[in-house]
Amino acid sequence: MAQPSPDVIEDDCLPEYHHLFCPNLLRDKVAFITGGGSGIGFRIAEIFMRHGCHTVIASRSLPRVSLASRKLAAATGQRCLPLSLDVRAPLAIMAAVDQALKEFGKIDILINCAAGNFLCQASTLSFNAFKTVMEIDTLGTFNMCRVLYDKFFHDHGGVIVNITATLGNRGQVLQVHAGSAKAAVDAMTRHLAVEWGPQNIRVNSLAPGPISGTEGFLRLSGPQASMSRRVLTIPLQRPGNKTEVAHGVLYLASPLASYVTGAVLVVDGGAWLTYPNDIELDFSSSAKL
C-alpha cells in the first residue's frame, strides 16, 4: 500500500520535501489562491511554490496571509503576495486581481479554497447561517471565476480548481448548508467547463475527505473516540493529509491534466463510499453564523 506523503499539522511549511512530480512543473506560473493563509489552501500554495510557481494568497485576515506569505517565501524561494479579500465582495475582488496583475503581469491558475462550515441540524439552522455559507462557498466561487475571466482568462486562457466536498453525494446530517453549497459549486464547475472550454480555460473540482491538520477536521469530526472508529470505516483506514490534497490540486492545475475539464477528483481514501453519514454531537455546542 502506498504510504501517505509527509505532512505537518500546523500551518507551517514542510521541514523537508521530496518531489513526486517534476520540480519545475509550474515554473514561472502564477496562482491566485483564496483561503491560502491556512489549512489546505496554505499547503496548496506551498506545494505549488515548490514546483516553481509564484502565488497570491488571499484571506479576509491580512495578518494571517502576511505571516503565511513570509513562511512560504522563506521555505521555497518563490514570490508570494498576501492580499486581504472577502470573496463575497466583487469590487474587492476586482481590486485584488488588479493588484496581483500589477505585481506579476499575469495569473495562470485560480484555486477557490475559501469556505465556511460548521455542524448544525437543519431544523435549527438560522436563515442567515444558511445564506452566509452559500455566499462564501457558492457565490464567492462564482465571483472569483467571473472576475478572473473578465480580467485575464478570457484573452489568455487559464486553469480553475474549485475545492468542494462529497457531502452531497449521499446526504450528510448536520451539513445541509455546506453540502448544498459545494454541490452547487460542482455543478458550476461543469457549466463553466463547457462554456469556457473554447477559450482554453479548464475548470475542475477537487473534493477532499477527512483531512488531518485542518480546522474542518477538528471541528466537524465529532468526539475523538467516535472519530477513531469512523476512520476504520474508510477503505484506506486513515484520514488524508493536506499534502495529499495539494498533490491532487497540483495535478489538475498542471499540464499533466491538459485534457481534463469538468471533472470532480475525489481525494478521500474512498471515504464517501463507506463513511457513516451521522455524527455524534453535543448540539448545544454547534456553531452559528
LUMFI-94949 format. One record per residue (C-alpha): residue in one letter; z, y, x. Coordinates in pm, whole numbers, padded with zeros to 5 digits, always signed. Each point is the difference from the previous one (the first is absolute). Layout:
// residues N
aZYX;...
***
This chain:
// residues 289
m+00000+00000+00000;a-00088+00348+00129;q+00298+00200+00120;p+00057+00347-00150;s-00084+00303+00211;p+00308+00157+00162;d+00151+00292-00189;v+00306+00224-00011;i+00195+00082-00316;e+00050+00370+00067;d-00264+00272-00014;d-00053-00027+00374;c-00299-00106+00205;l-00028-00355+00126;p+00159-00048+00344;e-00308-00197+00105;y-00331-00082-00162;h-00255-00273+00070;h-00345+00076-00140;l-00142-00262-00234;f-00301+00224-00065;c-00214+00184+00257;p+00216+00284+00141;n-00270+00262-00065;l-00085-00121-00351;l+00059+00348-00147;r-00070+00201+00313;d-00032+00375-00074;k+00029-00054-00376;v+00229+00223-00207;a+00216-00142-00279;f+00185+00198-00268;i+00303-00202-00114;t+00220+00106-00293;g+00354-00132+00012;g-00050-00029+00376;g+00346+00113+00102;s+00183-00322-00079;g-00025-00367-00094;i-00342-00159-00030;g-00179+00333+00041;f+00171+00063+00334;r-00097-00344+00132;i-00360+00043-00119;a-00017+00326+00194;e+00142-00167+00311;i-00237-00298-00010;f-00300+00227-00059;m+00103+00219+00293;r+00045-00305+00224;h-00366-00073-00076;g-00126+00343+00106;c+00033+00195-00325;h+00138+00351-00043;t+00206+00047-00316;v+00117+00251-00254;i+00325-00112-00165;a+00106+00174-00319;s+00321-00002-00202;r+00196+00236-00221;s+00259+00019+00281;l-00133+00193+00299;p+00303-00086+00220;r-00062-00371-00066;v-00369+00004+00096;s+00064+00237+00292;l+00251-00245+00150;a-00235-00290-00073;s-00294+00175+00165;r+00196+00055+00320;k+00095-00368+00012;l-00356-00112-00067;a-00163+00230+00255;a+00252-00095+00269;a-00051-00373-00056;t-00379+00000-00026;g-00135+00304+00185;q-00212+00094-00303;r+00014+00322-00199;c+00200+00009-00325;l+00008+00301-00232;p+00299+00015-00241;l-00054+00181-00330;s+00219+00072-00301;l-00180-00109-00315;d+00065-00094-00363;v-00282-00226-00119;r+00054+00129-00355;a-00116+00350+00100;p-00379+00027+00050;l+00016+00349+00151;a+00252-00117+00259;i-00224-00297+00081;m-00299+00229+00049;a+00197+00218+00240;a+00126-00303+00194;v-00346-00153+00029;d-00139+00334+00118;q+00270+00011+00267;a-00077-00354+00110;l-00373+00074+00020;k+00072+00312+00203;e+00213-00206+00240;f-00229-00303+00039;g-00340+00104-00135;k-00028-00309-00217;i+00189-00261-00203;d-00141-00352+00008;i+00269-00195-00186;l+00235+00072-00291;i+00304-00223-00055;n+00178+00063-00332;c+00352-00129+00066;a+00217+00258-00180;a+00184-00161-00292;g+00312+00014-00214;n+00190-00294-00145;f+00338-00127-00121;l+00129-00274-00229;c+00047+00078-00367;q-00028-00175-00335;a-00292+00124-00207;s+00235+00054-00294;t+00210+00250+00196;l-00272+00152+00218;s-00022+00372-00068;f-00330+00155-00100;n+00016+00229+00301;a+00071-00286+00241;f-00308-00193-00115;k-00211+00315+00022;t+00125+00084+00350;v-00091-00341+00144;m-00344+00018-00160;e-00047+00348+00145;i+00098-00100+00354;d-00171-00338+00018;t-00306+00033-00223;l-00078+00369-00031;g+00105+00058+00361;t-00244-00264+00120;f-00283+00151-00204;n+00086+00350+00120;m-00019-00106+00364;c-00326-00192-00051;r-00164+00284-00188;v+00094+00270+00252;l-00113-00210+00299;y-00324-00079-00182;d-00071+00367-00067;k+00097+00126+00343;f-00141-00268+00231;f-00086-00346-00127;h-00286+00109-00227;d-00209+00109+00298;h+00133-00226+00274;g+00117-00324-00163;g+00345-00141+00050;v+00252-00273-00070;i+00281+00002-00257;v+00280-00257-00015;n+00244+00021-00292;i+00338-00170+00044;t+00079-00165-00333;a+00201-00303-00119;t-00030-00332-00184;l+00254+00100-00268;g-00260+00014-00275;n-00160-00335+00078;r+00252-00199-00206;g+00233+00267-00135;q+00333+00079+00166;v+00330+00090-00161;l+00144+00345+00079;q-00336+00117+00138;v-00212+00115-00295;h-00039+00345+00156;a-00099-00107+00353;g-00201-00301-00118;s-00202+00215-00239;a-00057+00267+00264;k-00114-00242+00269;a-00222-00196-00239;a-00171+00328-00086;v-00054+00067+00370;d-00164-00341+00046;a-00235+00084-00287;m-00066+00337+00162;t-00086-00179+00323;r-00271-00200-00174;h-00143+00301-00185;l-00015+00216+00312;a-00149-00282+00207;v-00287-00027-00247;e-00054+00374-00043;w+00042+00109+00362;g-00152-00300+00178;p-00346+00163+00017;q+00158+00283+00205;n+00128-00254+00256;i+00359+00020-00124;r+00190-00327-00009;v+00306-00022-00229;n+00246-00290+00004;s+00358-00077-00097;l+00266-00187+00191;a+00291-00148-00197;p+00308-00087+00207;g+00266-00244-00115;p+00370+00005+00096;i-00002+00185+00334;s+00313+00019+00212;g+00100+00331+00153;t-00119+00207-00295;e+00197+00205-00249;g-00161-00196-00280;f+00121-00330+00140;l+00357+00131+00022;r+00001+00167-00342;l-00206-00243-00204;s+00094-00344+00129;g+00330-00043-00186;p+00318-00156+00143;q-00023-00158+00348;a+00083-00351-00121;s-00265+00025-00267;m-00252+00133+00251;s+00063-00291+00236;r-00078-00246-00279;r-00311+00191-00102;v-00142+00003+00351;l-00008-00380-00009;t-00231+00015-00302;i-00266+00183+00205;p-00258-00250+00130;l+00050+00126+00357;q+00378+00003-00065;r+00073+00339+00152;p-00050+00368-00076;g-00279+00181+00179;n+00044+00287+00241;k-00154+00343+00038;t-00216-00094+00297;e-00164-00279-00198;v-00085+00244-00278;a-00132+00253+00252;h-00228-00264+00153;g-00148-00065-00345;v-00061+00372-00049;l-00150+00021+00351;y-00249-00270-00093;l-00106+00175-00321;a-00031+00338+00172;s-00197-00130+00296;p-00364-00100+00055;l+00116-00362-00033;a-00005+00061-00377;s-00329+00189-00005;y-00128-00202-00299;v+00329-00007-00193;t+00050+00243-00286;g+00160-00011-00344;a+00235-00277+00114;v+00376-00052-00025;l+00143-00169+00309;v+00334-00162-00085;v+00238-00018+00298;d+00303-00177-00143;g+00021-00352+00142;g-00112-00132-00339;a+00308+00149-00170;w-00176+00119-00314;l-00095-00359-00080;t+00355-00137+00002;y+00255+00283+00022;p+00242+00021-00297;n-00083+00300-00217;d+00360+00068-00100;i+00249+00196+00210;e+00380-00021-00006;l+00120+00357-00029;d+00297+00209-00093;f-00190+00219-00243;s+00262+00272+00022;s-00119+00065+00356;s-00370+00029-00087;a-00157+00315+00139;k-00147+00262-00228;l-00252+00272+00081;
***
